[in-house]
Amino acid sequence: MMSALLHRAIESGVKIYNGFAIKHLEDTSQGVEIETEFGWTIRVPNILVAVNGFARRLLSMAEVQPARNQVLITQPIPNLQIEGCFHYDRGYFYFRNIDGRILLGGGRNLDLEREKTDEFGANELIRKALVNLLETVVCPNQQVQIDSWWTGILGLGPIKKPIVEKISPNVTVAVRLSGMGVAIGTLVGQEGAALVME
């Protein structure tokens, strides 16, 4: 999805800049001033902030709470029979078959306070629980090797509804995807872009 989006953006003449963080932004009468970690200031007419769980780094958004999510993917598993997307323990754990591998993640409820962060990193308590779930419930009696681990940052809030709105004349937000970013991210981005273009 991201590869197709980047390709289409580049074909449309969009310039894409990677490798630097935005420290601060401010909506002024001349446009939105964006201050980068390198000390540069860039001014643009309008901006769409679509950083989900990182929104509070740029804006005063108490209604968006970051939450770290631990995820693993296995090596290919021969004759894997699992099809579909499964949720366990009130939805805090989830797993599915991705090209003959198991993608398994979640478990934030085991250490909620430490996982209320926008910092990437491992939580060994949760990772041990994910491995245990993989070995005892998802793939019991099978030799399964973990290929890789990563963490993602969710944007949560008091209700499971994205925030897509103008918060000032030239700043629009599309955040708080409530752990459903893969499923609804494209639509939320499209709605945010439409608001910017108004």
C-alpha positions as CSV (number, residue, x, y, z in Angstrom):
1,M,0.0,0.0,0.0
2,M,2.7,2.5,1.0
3,S,4.8,1.6,-2.1
4,A,1.8,2.3,-4.4
5,L,1.0,5.5,-2.6
6,L,4.6,6.8,-2.9
7,H,4.8,5.9,-6.5
8,R,1.5,7.7,-7.3
9,A,2.6,10.8,-5.3
10,I,5.9,11.0,-7.1
11,E,4.2,10.6,-10.5
12,S,1.9,13.5,-9.5
13,G,4.9,15.8,-8.8
14,V,4.8,15.5,-5.0
15,K,8.2,16.1,-3.4
16,I,8.9,13.6,-0.5
17,Y,11.5,14.4,2.1
18,N,12.7,11.7,4.5
19,G,15.3,11.5,7.3
20,F,14.4,14.5,9.5
21,A,11.9,15.0,12.3
22,I,9.6,18.0,12.8
23,K,10.0,19.6,16.2
24,H,7.3,22.2,16.1
25,L,4.7,23.7,13.8
26,E,2.8,26.9,14.0
27,D,-0.1,28.3,11.9
28,T,0.7,32.0,11.1
29,S,-0.8,34.6,8.8
30,Q,1.8,33.7,6.2
31,G,1.2,29.9,6.4
32,V,2.3,27.0,8.5
33,E,5.9,27.3,9.8
34,I,7.5,23.9,10.3
35,E,10.7,23.7,12.4
36,T,12.8,20.7,11.9
37,E,15.3,19.0,14.2
38,F,18.1,20.4,12.1
39,G,17.0,24.0,12.8
40,W,15.5,24.6,9.3
41,T,12.2,26.4,9.1
42,I,10.0,25.5,6.2
43,R,6.8,27.5,5.4
44,V,3.9,25.9,3.6
45,P,0.4,27.1,2.9
46,N,-1.4,24.2,4.5
47,I,-0.5,21.0,6.3
48,L,-2.1,17.7,7.1
49,V,-0.8,16.1,10.3
50,A,-1.3,12.4,9.9
51,V,1.2,11.0,12.5
52,N,-1.4,9.2,14.6
53,G,0.1,8.3,18.0
54,F,2.8,10.9,17.6
55,A,0.3,13.8,17.3
56,R,1.1,15.1,20.8
57,R,4.7,15.7,19.8
58,L,3.5,18.4,17.5
59,L,0.1,19.6,18.7
60,S,-1.8,20.0,22.0
61,M,-4.0,16.9,21.5
62,A,-5.0,15.4,24.9
63,E,-7.6,13.3,23.1
64,V,-4.8,11.2,21.4
65,Q,-2.9,8.8,23.7
66,P,0.1,7.0,22.2
67,A,0.4,3.3,22.9
68,R,3.2,1.0,21.9
69,N,2.4,-2.3,20.3
70,Q,4.7,-5.4,20.2
71,V,4.6,-7.5,17.0
72,L,6.3,-10.6,15.7
73,I,6.3,-12.5,12.4
74,T,7.5,-16.1,12.1
75,Q,9.6,-17.8,9.5
76,P,7.4,-19.6,6.9
77,I,5.5,-22.5,8.4
78,P,4.9,-25.5,6.1
79,N,1.2,-26.4,5.5
80,L,0.0,-23.6,7.8
81,Q,-3.8,-24.1,8.0
82,I,-4.8,-20.9,9.8
83,E,-6.9,-18.5,7.6
84,G,-8.4,-15.2,8.8
85,C,-7.7,-12.7,11.4
86,F,-8.2,-13.7,15.0
87,H,-8.5,-11.8,18.3
88,Y,-8.0,-13.0,21.8
89,D,-8.3,-11.7,25.3
90,R,-10.9,-8.9,24.6
91,G,-8.9,-8.1,21.4
92,Y,-5.7,-7.2,23.1
93,F,-3.9,-10.0,21.2
94,Y,-4.3,-10.7,17.5
95,F,-2.9,-13.0,14.9
96,R,-3.2,-13.9,11.2
97,N,-1.6,-15.8,8.4
98,I,0.5,-13.6,6.2
99,D,1.9,-15.5,3.2
100,G,2.4,-18.7,5.2
101,R,3.7,-17.0,8.3
102,I,2.0,-16.0,11.5
103,L,1.9,-12.3,12.3
104,L,1.1,-12.0,16.1
105,G,0.9,-8.9,18.2
106,G,-0.6,-7.0,21.0
107,G,-0.6,-7.8,24.7
108,R,-0.5,-4.2,25.8
109,N,-3.0,-5.0,28.6
110,L,-0.2,-6.9,30.4
111,D,1.7,-3.7,31.1
112,L,-0.6,-0.8,30.2
113,E,1.3,2.0,32.0
114,R,4.7,1.2,30.5
115,E,3.1,0.9,27.0
116,K,1.5,4.3,27.1
117,T,4.5,5.7,25.2
118,D,5.5,7.0,21.8
119,E,9.0,5.5,22.2
120,F,9.8,2.4,20.2
121,G,11.3,-0.5,22.1
122,A,10.9,-4.0,23.4
123,N,8.8,-5.0,26.4
124,E,10.1,-8.4,27.5
125,L,7.0,-9.2,29.6
126,I,4.8,-8.8,26.6
127,R,7.2,-10.5,24.2
128,K,7.3,-13.6,26.4
129,A,3.5,-13.7,26.5
130,L,3.4,-13.5,22.7
131,V,5.8,-16.3,22.3
132,N,3.9,-18.4,24.8
133,L,0.6,-17.7,22.9
134,L,2.3,-18.6,19.6
135,E,3.7,-21.9,21.0
136,T,0.7,-23.1,23.0
137,V,-2.4,-21.7,21.2
138,V,-1.6,-20.6,17.7
139,C,0.8,-23.3,16.6
140,P,0.9,-26.0,19.3
141,N,3.1,-29.0,18.7
142,Q,4.9,-27.3,15.8
143,Q,8.5,-26.1,15.3
144,V,8.1,-22.3,14.8
145,Q,10.9,-19.9,14.4
146,I,10.4,-16.1,14.9
147,D,11.8,-14.1,11.9
148,S,11.6,-10.6,13.4
149,W,10.1,-8.3,16.0
150,W,9.1,-4.7,15.8
151,T,7.0,-2.2,17.7
152,G,4.4,0.2,16.3
153,I,2.9,3.3,18.0
154,L,-0.9,3.4,18.1
155,G,-3.0,6.5,18.5
156,L,-5.8,5.8,21.0
157,G,-8.5,7.9,22.7
158,P,-11.6,7.8,24.8
159,I,-13.7,6.7,21.8
160,K,-12.8,4.5,18.8
161,K,-13.3,7.2,16.2
162,P,-10.6,8.9,14.2
163,I,-10.2,12.7,14.5
164,V,-10.3,14.2,11.0
165,E,-10.7,18.0,11.3
166,K,-9.2,21.4,10.8
167,I,-7.8,22.6,14.1
168,S,-6.8,26.0,12.7
169,P,-7.2,27.7,9.4
170,N,-4.2,26.0,7.8
171,V,-3.7,22.9,9.9
172,T,-5.8,19.7,9.5
173,V,-5.3,16.5,11.5
174,A,-6.1,12.9,10.6
175,V,-5.2,11.0,13.8
176,R,-6.4,8.6,16.5
177,L,-6.9,5.5,14.4
178,S,-7.4,3.3,17.5
179,G,-5.2,0.4,16.3
180,M,-7.1,0.1,13.0
181,G,-4.6,2.1,10.8
182,V,-4.0,-0.7,8.3
183,A,-7.8,-1.1,7.8
184,I,-8.9,2.6,7.8
185,G,-5.7,4.6,7.2
186,T,-6.4,5.1,3.5
187,L,-9.9,6.4,4.0
188,V,-8.8,8.7,7.0
189,G,-6.0,10.1,4.8
190,Q,-8.4,10.7,1.9
191,E,-10.8,12.5,4.2
192,G,-8.0,14.6,5.7
193,A,-6.7,15.5,2.2
194,A,-10.2,16.6,1.2
195,L,-10.3,19.0,4.1
196,V,-7.0,20.5,3.2
197,M,-8.2,21.1,-0.3
198,E,-11.4,22.9,0.7
